[in-house]
């Protein structure tokens, strides 16, 4: 195995500052040329670092045949690593090559990656370096990366979260596929939302072109928690053939992170951007956020879905305005017919055939879907452990707890 920077003795010069780094980069490019017979040069990649490294790390872990291990940068720092694959069918530890302190190349594409350790007295941090044989090779590779990111975002959820260190981005597998049939909503709301989505993402966009309608939409889902907003969004992510990103607004949301979110979304367009708890948008960013939504191209190809449990906190300028959120849908506590449908869907009769679904429906008046599910889970556990069911008592317990919550809110 080739080593770029071999260990000589305990008095090795510390690698810090421009000169040692420049020498190290030069040695990496020399090694690439020696290995593949063509010269490479370094590219600055700050703007696309997440996209490039997401694909690169994925290929390293999967031992992609497109990727060649060229060399280890510093001797003795380790060639392999391991991680716990929690999302696998059978969670387990898996050993794979490390990408830190290594040089890899997509030799057929003429592009190489290196994650270079930079040493200081107190710590080690890593510099991400990308090399290419020429500009055309880099451009072609970026096109491939965009296509792969778009496809990856169709099968996984891209989570965007503002933190004190900036915007974090992470892909997560969809934990549970939710079909459209599983979504219980008023028929006209369900039909209208899905029709808007299907129309937006269909291959034929003649509707938008014929009527000169901007290729961007926005809907706002509002109402008390636990009534299906999240389930609806999950079904959308599962059933629409397009990338989906979730943006979690926090107190750290800023104009910079807003810009970065929409730039990320634009690269994945056509796509769905879900903004959870949009009412929590910090006051000092609202003007910038509205201006971003009004931008001529900022949302082109983006279907916005905003959610809130507190519609009274929403800036009135966000709703019922073209280019922002042009439709709002209230997701209320389920009426009698929907409660009965959900009770049957959960499987209450499976616990005990003598269960009166109509009676449970009557007793749960005012319950959210989340509370009905809690009732089912508690009843299922009781039936499994005790062989008995006290559904009425469990309903009373849930009601008393909710009454206490409301009292605490009033006192607070």
C-alpha positions as CSV (number, residue, x, y, z in Angstrom):
1,X,0.0,0.0,0.0
2,X,1.4,3.4,-1.0
3,X,1.9,6.0,1.7
4,X,2.0,9.7,0.8
5,X,3.7,10.9,4.0
6,X,5.6,8.0,5.7
7,X,6.7,8.2,9.3
8,X,10.4,8.6,9.6
9,X,11.2,9.1,13.3
10,X,9.7,10.7,16.4
11,X,11.1,14.1,15.4
12,X,9.0,14.4,12.2
13,X,8.1,18.0,11.3
14,X,4.5,18.9,12.2
15,X,2.4,19.3,9.1
16,X,0.9,22.7,9.5
17,X,1.1,25.9,7.5
18,X,1.1,26.5,3.8
19,X,4.5,25.0,2.8
20,X,4.0,21.5,4.2
21,X,0.4,21.4,2.9
22,X,1.4,22.5,-0.6
23,X,4.1,19.8,-0.6
24,X,1.6,17.2,0.5
25,X,-0.9,18.2,-2.2
26,X,1.8,18.1,-4.8
27,X,2.8,14.6,-3.7
28,X,-0.8,13.5,-4.0
29,X,-1.1,14.8,-7.5
30,X,2.2,13.2,-8.4
31,X,1.0,9.9,-7.0
32,X,-2.2,10.2,-9.1
33,X,-0.2,10.9,-12.2
34,X,2.1,8.0,-11.5
35,X,-0.8,5.6,-10.9
36,X,-3.1,6.6,-13.8
37,X,-0.7,8.2,-16.3
38,X,-2.4,11.6,-16.4
39,X,-1.9,14.8,-14.5
40,X,-4.4,16.0,-11.8
41,X,-4.9,19.4,-10.2
42,X,-6.8,20.4,-7.1
43,X,-10.3,22.1,-7.2
44,X,-12.0,24.3,-4.6
45,X,-15.2,22.6,-3.7
46,X,-16.7,24.4,-0.6
47,X,-20.0,25.1,-2.3
48,X,-20.7,21.5,-3.3
49,X,-18.9,19.7,-0.4
50,X,-22.0,18.0,1.0
51,X,-23.1,16.6,-2.4
52,X,-19.7,15.3,-3.4
53,X,-18.9,13.8,0.0
54,X,-22.3,12.2,0.4
55,X,-21.8,10.3,-2.9
56,X,-18.1,9.6,-2.2
57,X,-18.7,8.2,1.3
58,X,-21.5,6.0,0.0
59,X,-19.2,4.5,-2.6
60,X,-16.4,3.9,-0.1
61,X,-18.8,2.1,2.2
62,X,-20.3,0.0,-0.6
63,X,-16.9,-0.8,-2.0
64,X,-18.0,0.5,-5.4
65,X,-16.1,-0.9,-8.3
66,X,-15.9,2.6,-9.8
67,X,-13.7,3.7,-7.0
68,X,-10.0,2.8,-6.6
69,X,-8.0,3.2,-3.4
70,X,-4.8,5.0,-4.4
71,X,-2.8,5.6,-1.2
72,X,-2.9,6.3,2.5
73,X,-1.8,9.8,3.3
74,X,-0.2,9.5,6.8
75,X,1.4,6.2,7.9
76,X,0.0,4.4,11.0
77,X,-3.3,6.4,11.2
78,X,-5.4,3.4,10.1
79,X,-6.7,2.2,6.8
80,X,-10.0,0.8,8.0
81,X,-12.9,1.9,10.2
82,X,-16.3,0.5,11.3
83,X,-19.8,1.7,12.0
84,X,-23.1,0.5,13.4
85,X,-25.7,0.0,10.6
86,X,-28.8,0.8,12.5
87,X,-31.0,1.1,9.4
88,X,-30.1,-2.4,8.1
89,X,-32.6,-5.2,8.2
90,X,-30.4,-6.8,10.9
91,X,-28.6,-4.0,12.7
92,X,-24.9,-4.9,13.0
93,X,-21.4,-3.5,12.9
94,X,-19.7,-3.3,9.5
95,X,-16.0,-2.8,8.7
96,X,-15.0,-0.8,5.6
97,X,-12.2,1.3,4.4
98,X,-11.8,4.6,6.0
99,X,-12.2,7.7,3.8
100,X,-10.3,9.9,6.2
101,X,-6.5,10.0,5.6
102,X,-6.9,8.2,2.3
103,X,-6.7,9.0,-1.4
104,X,-9.4,7.5,-3.7
105,X,-10.0,8.0,-7.4
106,X,-12.8,7.5,-9.9
107,X,-10.2,6.6,-12.4
108,X,-12.6,6.3,-15.4
109,X,-14.0,9.8,-14.6
110,X,-10.6,11.4,-13.9
111,X,-11.7,12.6,-10.4
112,X,-10.0,11.9,-7.1
113,X,-10.8,12.6,-3.4
114,X,-8.7,13.0,-0.3
115,X,-9.6,13.8,3.3
116,X,-6.3,15.2,4.6
117,X,-5.6,15.4,8.3
118,X,-4.3,18.8,9.5
119,X,-2.5,18.7,12.8
120,X,-2.4,21.4,15.4
121,X,-1.1,21.3,19.0
122,X,-4.5,20.6,20.4
123,X,-6.4,18.7,17.8
124,X,-6.7,17.2,14.3
125,X,-9.2,18.5,11.7
126,X,-9.7,17.4,8.1
127,X,-9.5,19.2,4.8
128,X,-11.6,17.9,2.0
129,X,-9.7,17.9,-1.3
130,X,-10.9,17.1,-4.8
131,X,-8.7,16.6,-7.8
132,X,-9.5,16.2,-11.5
133,X,-7.6,15.6,-14.7
134,X,-9.3,18.7,-16.3
135,X,-12.3,21.0,-16.1
136,X,-14.4,18.9,-18.5
137,X,-13.9,15.8,-16.3
138,X,-14.9,17.8,-13.2
139,X,-18.0,19.2,-14.9
140,X,-19.1,15.8,-16.2
141,X,-18.6,14.2,-12.7
142,X,-20.7,17.0,-11.1
143,X,-23.5,16.3,-13.5
144,X,-23.4,12.6,-12.4
145,X,-23.4,13.6,-8.8
146,X,-26.5,15.8,-9.2
147,X,-28.3,12.9,-10.9
148,X,-27.3,10.5,-8.1
149,X,-28.3,13.0,-5.4
150,X,-31.7,13.5,-7.0
151,X,-32.3,9.7,-7.1
152,X,-31.0,9.3,-3.6
153,X,-33.4,12.0,-2.3
154,X,-36.3,10.1,-3.8
155,X,-35.5,7.0,-1.6
156,X,-34.3,8.8,1.5
157,X,-35.3,11.9,3.3
158,X,-32.9,14.9,3.3
159,X,-33.0,16.5,6.8
160,X,-32.0,20.1,7.0
161,X,-31.6,21.6,10.5
162,X,-30.3,25.0,11.6
163,X,-27.8,24.9,14.4
164,X,-25.3,27.2,16.0
165,X,-22.7,25.8,13.6
166,X,-24.7,26.5,10.5
167,X,-27.1,24.3,8.4
168,X,-26.6,20.6,8.9
169,X,-27.6,18.1,6.2
170,X,-28.2,14.4,6.7
171,X,-30.0,11.7,4.8
172,X,-32.2,9.2,6.6
173,X,-34.1,6.2,5.4
174,X,-37.9,6.6,5.5
175,X,-38.7,4.7,8.7
176,X,-42.2,3.4,7.6
177,X,-43.8,3.6,4.2
178,X,-47.2,5.3,4.5
179,X,-49.5,4.8,1.5
180,X,-52.2,7.3,0.4
181,X,-54.9,4.8,1.4
182,X,-53.6,4.9,5.0
183,X,-54.1,8.6,5.2
184,X,-57.4,9.5,6.8
185,X,-58.6,13.0,6.0
186,X,-61.7,14.7,4.7
187,X,-62.1,13.5,1.1
188,X,-62.1,16.9,-0.5
189,X,-58.8,17.9,1.3
190,X,-57.1,14.6,0.5
191,X,-58.2,14.7,-3.1
192,X,-57.2,18.3,-3.7
193,X,-53.7,17.9,-2.1
194,X,-52.8,14.8,-4.0
195,X,-54.2,16.2,-7.3
196,X,-52.0,19.3,-6.9
197,X,-48.9,17.1,-6.3
198,X,-49.6,14.8,-9.2
199,X,-50.2,17.7,-11.5
200,X,-47.0,19.4,-10.4
201,X,-44.7,16.3,-10.8
202,X,-46.2,14.8,-14.0
203,X,-43.9,14.6,-17.0
204,X,-46.2,16.8,-19.1
205,X,-46.0,20.4,-17.7
206,X,-48.1,21.9,-20.5
207,X,-50.6,23.2,-17.8
208,X,-48.0,25.6,-16.4
209,X,-46.7,26.6,-19.8
210,X,-50.2,27.0,-21.4
211,X,-51.5,29.3,-18.7
212,X,-48.2,30.9,-17.9
213,X,-48.4,29.6,-14.3
214,X,-45.0,29.7,-12.5
215,X,-43.7,26.2,-11.9
216,X,-43.9,26.4,-8.1
217,X,-46.6,25.7,-5.5
218,X,-47.0,26.1,-1.8
219,X,-49.6,24.7,0.6
220,X,-49.9,25.2,4.4
221,X,-51.2,22.4,6.7
222,X,-52.4,23.8,10.0
223,X,-54.3,22.6,13.0
224,X,-53.8,21.0,16.5
225,X,-51.1,18.4,16.8
226,X,-51.8,14.7,16.4
227,X,-54.3,14.9,13.6
228,X,-52.4,13.6,10.6
229,X,-50.2,16.4,9.2
230,X,-47.0,14.3,9.6
231,X,-48.7,11.1,8.3
232,X,-49.9,13.1,5.3
233,X,-46.4,14.4,4.6
234,X,-45.0,10.8,5.0
235,X,-47.4,9.5,2.4
236,X,-46.4,12.3,0.0
237,X,-42.7,11.4,0.4
238,X,-43.6,7.7,-0.2
239,X,-45.9,8.2,-3.2
240,X,-44.4,11.1,-5.2
241,X,-41.6,10.3,-7.6
242,X,-39.4,13.2,-6.5
243,X,-36.9,14.2,-3.8
244,X,-38.2,15.3,-0.4
245,X,-36.3,17.5,2.1
246,X,-37.4,18.4,5.6
247,X,-36.3,21.7,7.0
248,X,-36.4,22.1,10.7
249,X,-36.5,25.8,11.7
250,X,-34.8,26.6,15.0
251,X,-33.7,29.7,16.9
252,X,-30.5,29.5,14.9
253,X,-32.3,30.0,11.5
254,X,-30.7,33.0,9.7
255,X,-30.8,34.7,6.3
256,X,-27.6,32.7,5.4
257,X,-29.3,29.4,6.3
258,X,-32.5,30.3,4.4
259,X,-30.4,31.0,1.3
260,X,-28.5,27.7,1.7
261,X,-31.8,25.8,2.1
262,X,-33.3,27.1,-1.1
263,X,-30.0,26.7,-3.0
264,X,-30.0,23.0,-1.8
265,X,-33.6,22.6,-2.8
266,X,-33.0,24.2,-6.2
267,X,-30.3,21.7,-7.0
268,X,-32.7,18.9,-6.4
269,X,-35.7,20.4,-8.2
270,X,-38.3,19.4,-9.1
271,X,-38.7,18.4,-5.5
272,X,-40.8,18.8,-2.3
273,X,-39.5,21.0,0.5
274,X,-41.3,20.5,3.8
275,X,-40.9,23.3,6.4
276,X,-42.0,22.0,9.8
277,X,-43.4,24.3,12.4
278,X,-43.1,27.3,10.2
279,X,-44.5,29.5,12.9
280,X,-41.2,29.1,14.8
281,X,-39.4,31.2,12.1
282,X,-37.4,33.9,14.1
283,X,-38.8,37.4,13.7
284,X,-35.6,38.9,12.4
285,X,-35.6,36.5,9.4
286,X,-39.2,36.8,8.3
287,X,-38.7,39.6,5.9
288,X,-35.8,37.8,4.2
289,X,-37.8,34.6,4.0
290,X,-40.7,36.3,2.3
291,X,-38.4,38.0,-0.1
292,X,-36.8,34.7,-0.9
293,X,-40.2,33.2,-1.7
294,X,-41.0,36.1,-3.9
295,X,-37.8,35.7,-5.9
296,X,-38.3,35.1,-9.6
297,X,-36.4,31.8,-9.7
298,X,-35.9,30.9,-6.0
299,X,-38.7,28.4,-5.9
300,X,-38.8,27.2,-9.5
301,X,-39.6,23.5,-9.5
302,X,-40.1,23.5,-5.7
303,X,-43.4,22.3,-4.1
304,X,-43.5,23.9,-0.6
305,X,-45.4,22.3,2.2
306,X,-45.5,24.2,5.5
307,X,-46.9,22.8,8.7
308,X,-47.9,24.5,11.9
309,X,-49.8,23.7,15.1
310,X,-50.4,27.4,15.8
311,X,-51.8,29.1,12.7
312,X,-52.5,32.3,14.8
313,X,-48.7,32.8,14.9
314,X,-48.3,32.7,11.1
315,X,-47.3,35.9,9.3
316,X,-50.5,36.8,7.3
317,X,-48.3,37.6,4.4
318,X,-47.4,34.0,4.0
319,X,-50.8,32.6,3.2
320,X,-53.2,32.9,0.2
321,X,-50.6,34.7,-1.9
322,X,-49.3,33.4,-5.2
323,X,-45.6,32.4,-5.0
324,X,-45.8,31.8,-1.3
325,X,-48.4,29.4,0.3
326,X,-51.2,29.8,-2.2
327,X,-53.5,27.3,-0.3
328,X,-54.1,26.6,3.3
329,X,-55.7,23.4,4.7
330,X,-57.0,23.0,8.2
331,X,-56.4,19.6,9.6
332,X,-58.8,19.4,12.5
333,X,-59.6,16.7,15.1
334,X,-61.3,13.9,13.3
335,X,-65.1,13.8,13.1
336,X,-67.2,10.7,13.9
337,X,-66.8,9.0,10.5
338,X,-63.0,9.5,10.4
339,X,-62.6,8.3,14.0
340,X,-64.5,5.1,13.2
341,X,-62.5,4.5,10.1
342,X,-59.2,5.0,12.0
343,X,-60.4,2.7,14.9
344,X,-61.1,0.0,12.4
345,X,-57.8,0.6,10.5
346,X,-55.8,0.2,13.7
347,X,-57.4,-3.2,14.4
348,X,-59.4,-2.8,17.6
349,X,-61.6,-5.8,16.6
350,X,-58.5,-7.9,16.4
351,X,-58.0,-7.6,20.1
352,X,-61.5,-8.8,20.9
353,X,-64.3,-9.6,18.4
354,X,-66.9,-8.4,20.9
355,X,-65.5,-4.8,20.9
356,X,-68.1,-2.3,19.9
357,X,-66.4,0.0,17.4
358,X,-69.4,2.4,17.4
359,X,-69.2,2.7,21.2
360,X,-65.5,3.5,21.1
361,X,-66.1,6.0,18.4
362,X,-68.7,7.8,20.6
363,X,-66.4,7.8,23.7
364,X,-63.5,9.2,21.8
365,X,-65.3,12.4,20.6
366,X,-62.7,15.2,20.6
367,X,-59.7,12.8,20.4
368,X,-56.9,13.3,18.0
369,X,-55.6,10.5,15.8
370,X,-52.6,10.4,18.1
371,X,-54.8,9.9,21.2
372,X,-56.8,7.1,19.5
373,X,-53.5,5.4,18.6
374,X,-52.4,5.7,22.2
375,X,-55.6,4.1,23.3
376,X,-55.1,1.2,20.9
377,X,-51.5,0.7,22.0
378,X,-52.4,0.7,25.7
379,X,-55.3,-1.6,25.0
380,X,-53.2,-4.0,23.0
381,X,-50.5,-4.2,25.8
382,X,-53.2,-4.7,28.4
383,X,-54.8,-7.5,26.4
384,X,-51.5,-9.2,25.8
385,X,-50.3,-9.0,29.4
386,X,-53.6,-9.4,31.3
387,X,-56.0,-10.9,28.9
388,X,-58.5,-8.1,29.8
389,X,-59.7,-4.8,28.3
390,X,-60.7,-1.7,30.2
391,X,-61.1,0.7,27.2
392,X,-63.5,3.0,29.0
393,X,-61.0,3.4,31.9
394,X,-58.1,4.1,29.5
395,X,-60.2,6.7,27.7
396,X,-60.9,8.4,31.0
397,X,-57.2,8.4,31.9
398,X,-56.3,10.1,28.6
399,X,-59.0,12.7,29.0
400,X,-57.9,13.5,32.6
401,X,-54.3,13.9,31.4
402,X,-55.3,16.3,28.6
403,X,-57.4,18.3,31.1
404,X,-54.4,18.7,33.4
405,X,-52.3,19.8,30.4
406,X,-54.8,22.5,29.5
407,X,-54.9,23.6,33.1
408,X,-51.1,23.9,33.2
409,X,-51.1,25.9,30.0
410,X,-53.7,28.3,31.5
411,X,-51.7,28.7,34.7
412,X,-48.5,29.2,32.7
